[in-house]
Structures are given as structure tokens and as C-alpha cells.
């Protein structure tokens, strides 16, 4: 019987899609041992976006957060996301910093790196595969799917064929970030990729934005895909991925084995039901079909962040206008595949066009870099009129003459204290001294969930039960008291509800 393996996305893409990457270490704490015992092939753990949010939003040390999770997932292979020409943010990162980032992530125990480039600059991607392999990690290059006029099955299959031949590559990753792959297209695309790549294991990662991802997974299995990406049910569905719980009966009905310990599902789900409430986000639910998704193609991983950013700027009600503008911008900018960073470029430009009501009157520097080809080769030309408007930006002449900076690591180190750790140097170089100083001033990260009244009462009951002759136990302090007791034998020796009284 064929075994289908799983990559768990609860801790990374699930919370990225539903929470905007706002999960903190303590919110995952109680689930980690159960995730570790489930039997996943890989647990996708982190990425540069998570580092940024933890540092800026919560002043949590992202290295400490990652170390805490690594420590509590000792039996799992752990994974991080990686773009080819940048780490934190949408700017360009020197190769020496990207290489140091890879080496440091692997040193901390995250040894699997999936890497992607939506413009398919394969020489640059191949360079990173070599760096990952030389650093003791496993490189997993990604085929990023997009619904465009210029990316057909043959294009994706050709890219996959090349990636599969790189030394050190043990599996290939196929991602539908926007959730726009249909079963009809999957029936031609996935066999084409399978045929082009021989016997190398294929992973399939489909966001459930249109509620079709499970059907795509079925088509993938038929085509020879043996690794599926899913998340615990509270962190699944909608813009996230299918739930692990939902895929198991499908596989069993199709006659496949999975090797997962299903008894671990419930405690993981219970934790993230609590964590969603603690974080202020609803748990994931299956999405209703919305044909507009095939026009704007907003990725699942960007949806939560995008909604949060619009709300933070006081204009959540403008989302429908922005979604209507995105397809037009995407077409004008040469139909880039809608995944980071190009989905953000298209989305931000759409927001600016809607707000100003004068399209392309304000153009971010990143969009100028993009149309000039600085991010990689464009697969379709930019609309000529739009190109002219973009190049009319006041900063465009300087950007046209720009060259990607490539300082040596020694030159970068000379900017900081000689005794600075690699971890601190990376944070300071890619964010700012102000943000890192604020993080350090905030002190240690929180790793223990807040103690609830129920937890306190359960602990007191354990103490009481350790002494059979003890009929009640009371604790108190300034302004409060809590008593845990037993009911009389005539009441069936049932425990009574503990009560607290103010004193």
C-alpha cells in the first residue's frame, strides 16, 4: 500500500494565512509535543516574515522563539521559507547576508529550506541550493503556480525538470499560493511535472481559497504526488490549506496509508482553538466559492496580512475596490505569479491607485525595480503606457542606474561591534537598531501560556487528591481566596465546583 506523507503547515503557513503571521511562541507551546509525535515528514516552522512580525509587533526575540519551538520538536525535521534575492522585507539582500542567514537557520536546527523565485531566475536559485547543501541542509526548490497567459504546463514542467537535476535536491515543491489551481488544470499540469522529473518525490501545497484544494490533492495523488501539505483544523481552510483531519478519511477511502498518529490531532486542535481566541482571530473555516479569486489571485499567505494592514490604516471597507483593481494592475505589470513579493507589489500598487484615484501617480520603488527587471527576467512585457508612468516617478532615474550591492561579509561586520553574534548582526542589518534595541529591552520571550482559573483549580485538585484525608484545600492572598473541596458521600462523593470569594 502506498504511503502518503504530510508536511505540517500549522505553525507557519496556516497562521500566516489566517493570522497575518502573528503567532507567538507561547501560543503554540502546548501543541508542540503532539505535533512532534504525529509523524509528519516535515514541520514547516518559520520564515523571515515571522521574524519581522515577532520583532516589530511584539518585541519578541525571533531567534529565541524559534529555539523554543525547535527544542520542543526534537523528533521532527523542521523547515524554513527562503526567497532567492532577499530575506527580510522586499528589498535586495546581499549574497553574503543570505548565505549567513541560511547557515544560521541550519545551525539552530531548521535544516530543510524551501526556496522560491516567482520569476524563475534558476541560476540564482541553483546557487542557493548549493549553499544550503554545503551548510548541511536540504534544499527544496518550489514550482510556484500562477494562472496567467504566459505560464503553461510546458513552462512549469521545464522548470521542474531543471530543478530535479540539481545535486542535493531530494524533493520538489509545487505551490498554488493563490488557491486558483482547478482539478481540470491539475489533471494536465501535475502529470506533466511528474513526467518531467522522473522519480524524485513531489510535494503539493494548495491553499483552500476556493475550497477545491482537496480535489487538487486527489488529482496530485493520481499523478504520483506522495507528499501533501496540511494544517490542524483550527489553522486550516479558507485562505489556509486543507486540514490534516479532513484529508485522512479521503486517503483511507482511496486505499492509501498515511502513517500518522491520529490520536495527536485533538490536543493540537484544542490548543489552537484556544490560541485563536487568545490572539483575537477566528479559527479557519471552509471558504465559500467566489469566482473573483481567479481574477485577483490574492495569495492565501497574504490575505490575512493584507486585511490587517487595511484595517490598521482605517480603511477596511475599501477592500472590495482594491480587489477589483488588482487584476488590472496584474495584467498591466506583465502577469507576475501572485506570490511574495510580486503579489505585494501588485496589491500595494492597487491600493495606491484606489486611494489617489490617479492611477500610478504614486509608485513604490519596488515596482520601479520590478519593471526594470531588477528582480529577475519578466515573462511578459509591462504595458507600455504603464511603463512610461512608472518611469515618470521622481525616483525612477536613480533606480534605473541602480546595481545590486554586494558587500563582503567582512565589510558588513565592520559596521558593528566585533563581538556581535551572527544572530544579532542579521537582525540589525535587515531591520534597524531601534527595533532590535526595543526587543532587547523587552526582556525574555513568553513561552508559557497564561495560567487560567481552570489550570489553577486543576492544580489545587491534584494537591488535594494527593492527601486522601484532606477534605478541602484553601489558598489566598491579598484580596482573594480559593477553596477546593469534596462533596459529602451522600452526594455521591462528587467534587463540588471550586469557588472564589473576595475578602
C-alpha positions, -999 to +999 in steps of 0.1 A: +000+000+000+014+034-010+020+058+019+012+094+015+034+116+037+024+150+052+041+184+057+025+202+087+018+239+080+000+247+113+029+267+127+039+286+095+016+290+066-016+282+085-011+310+109+004+332+082-028+328+061-053+332+090-035+354+115-011+375+094+019+358+109+010+369+144+016+336+163+038+339+194+058+310+209+036+306+240+005+302+218+020+271+202+036+257+234+011+231+244+007+217+209+043+212+201+048+178+218+017+165+200+028+178+166+062+162+172+046+128+179+022+128+150+047+116+124+049+144+098+076+141+072+084+178+078+071+205+101+072+239+083+082+262+112+093+297+102+104+322+077+117+358+075+082+372+076+076+357+110+109+371+123+098+406+112+064+404+129+077+389+161+104+416+163+083+447+153+048+437+165+056+421+198+093+429+205+099+391+208+133+378+200+126+357+169+157+336+174+146+327+210+111+320+197+125+296+170+148+280+195+119+273+219+100+256+192+130+236+179+136+224+214+100+212+217+100+194+183+131+172+188+118+144+166+108+165+136+126+177+105+120+215+105+117+238+076+120+275+068+110+295+037+136+313+016+134+338-013+163+339-037+174+375-036+161+389-003+154+378+033+135+403+054+114+428+035+111+433-002+144+450-008+176+433-021+198+414+003+235+409-004+245+373-011+268+372+019+238+380+042+215+355+025+243+328+029+248+338+066+210+336+072+209+301+057+239+289+077+225+304+109+190+289+105+205+255+099+228+259+129+196+265+150+182+232+139+159+242+109+176+221+083+150+220+055+148+251+033+121+255+006+131+283-018+112+300-045+115+327-072+083+335-090+103+349-119+122+316-121+157+330-121+171+295-120+208+303-119+203+323-087+181+296-072+207+270-080+234+290-062+213+289-031+207+251-034+245+247-033+248+270-003+221+250+016+236+217+007+271+228+017+257+241+050+243+207+059+206+214+050+181+200+025+171+223-004+135+220-017+130+242-048+095+253-055+073+254-086+051+284-079+019+281-099+001+310-114-030+314-136-016+335-165-014+336-202+023+331-202+029+301-178+016+269-194+021+233-184+052+230-205+068+261-188+063+247-153+074+212-163+106+226-179+115+245-147+108+214-126+129+192-149+159+215-144+154+217-106+152+180-102+186+176-117+204+198-092+227+179-068+214+178-032+177+182-042+157+154-026+121+166-033+103+193-053+076+215-040+046+226-061+026+255-046-007+271-055-003+302-033-035+319-045-057+288-045-065+292-082-055+257-094-086+238-105-089+200-107-092+203-145-059+221-148-043+198-122-051+168-144-028+182-171-002+202-150+007+176-124+012+147-147+034+169-169+056+178-139+057+142-128+068+130-163+095+157-164+110+150-130+113+112-130+111+096-096+120+125-073+093+129-046+068+157-053+052+178-026+018+196-032+008+227-013-026+242-023-044+269-005-081+262+000-092+297-011-118+282-034-125+250-014-110+230-042-076+221-027-087+186-015-098+178-051-064+190-064-047+168-038-067+138-052-055+146-087-020+150-074-020+116-058-033+101-091-004+118-109+022+104-084+025+131-058+033+115-024+036+144+000+007+167+009+008+200+029-020+204+055-027+221+088-045+214+121-082+221+115-084+255+135-055+267+114-068+253+081-092+261+053-102+294+039-071+312+027-051+285+045-045+249+035-068+218+038-070+203+073-050+172+081-081+158+098-101+162+066-076+146+043-071+114+063-106+098+055-101+108+019-068+090+017-082+059+035-112+058+012-088+059-018-068+030-003-037+049+008-018+047+041-005+078+059+014+066+089+002+095+112-008+091+148-043+104+146-047+104+184-024+135+184-049+156+163-073+165+190-049+180+215-033+201+187-067+213+176-077+221+212-046+242+217-051+263+185-088+268+192-076+284+225-047+302+207-070+317+181-092+331+208-061+344+227-048+360+196-081+375+186-086+356+154-114+333+144-105+297+136-103+287+100-135+276+082-141+263+047-144+291+021-174+298+000-168+297-037-160+332-051-151+335-088-134+368-082-105+349-067-095+338-102-092+374-112-073+390-082-054+358-072-046+372-038-024+345-021-036+328+010-005+337+029-010+374+020-048+376+027-046+378+064-018+403+064-035+424+037-067+427+056-049+436+088-029+463+071-060+479+055-077+478+090-046+494+106-049+523+081-085+528+088-099+516+055-111+480+058-142+489+038-120+497+007-111+460+003-136+453-025-123+483-045-088+471-041-097+435-051-113+449-083-082+469-091-057+441-085-065+421-118-060+452-139-027+460-122-015+424-125-022+424-162-005+457-168+026+446-149+032+416-171+011+390-152+036+380-125+028+349-105+009+361-074+032+352-046+057+371-024+070+397-033+051+403-065+016+398-051+025+426-026+038+448-054+006+444-073-016+447-042+002+478-028+000+495-063-037+487-064-042+503-030-024+534-041-044+536-074-077+533-054-067+558-028-053+585-051-078+580-079-050+588-102-035+555-113+003+552-110+006+588-097+024+572-068+047+543-075+067+524-048+104+520-055+099+482-056+075+485-086+101+506-104+128+479-097+104+452-109+096+468-143+133+474-149+140+437-144+160+440-112+140+412-095+146+388-124+135+382-160+099+392-168+079+366-186+056+391-203+062+428-211+048+456-190+021+476-206+040+504-225+018+532-211+021+519-176+058+515-180+060+552-190+040+562-160+061+541-137+093+556-151+079+591-146+083+585-109+107+611-094+130+583-081+130+563-113+161+578-129+182+569-099+167+534-097+174+528-135+211+532-128+210+510-096+231+479-092+225+453-065+250+460-037+273+430-029+295+439+001+316+412+016+307+397+050+338+413+064+326+447+052+292+441+068+308+430+101+329+461+102+297+482+107+290+465+140+307+455+173+334+430+168+319+406+194+283+408+179+267+374+173+256+363+138+220+363+151+221+399+163+240+411+132+214+396+109+186+413+128+203+447+129+213+446+093+179+436+080+157+457+103+171+486+124+190+493+156+159+510+171+138+478+167+165+455+179+172+477+209+135+477+218+134+439+215+164+436+239+149+460+264+116+439+264+134+410+280+128+373+276+100+360+254+070+344+269+069+307+264+043+296+290+006+302+282-013+324+306-025+304+336-063+302+335-085+298+365-092+263+353-055+255+353-052+268+389-081+248+401-069+216+384-035+220+401-051+225+435-073+195+430-042+174+423-026+186+455-058+178+474-061+143+459-025+135+469-037+136+505-068+113+508-076+125+543-077+161+532-113+172+526-106+207+513-077+230+504-077+268+506-052+293+493-054+330+495-037+363+492-044+400+494-080+404+484-088+368+473-092+332+484-098+300+465-111+267+481-112+233+465-132+207+484-152+175+482-189+169+484-203+146+510-205+108+505-243+111+503-239+133+473-220+106+455-186+119+466-187+142+436-163+171+435-180+204+441-172+234+419-144+254+434-154+289+444-135+321+450-146+348+473-133+383+477-122+392+512 
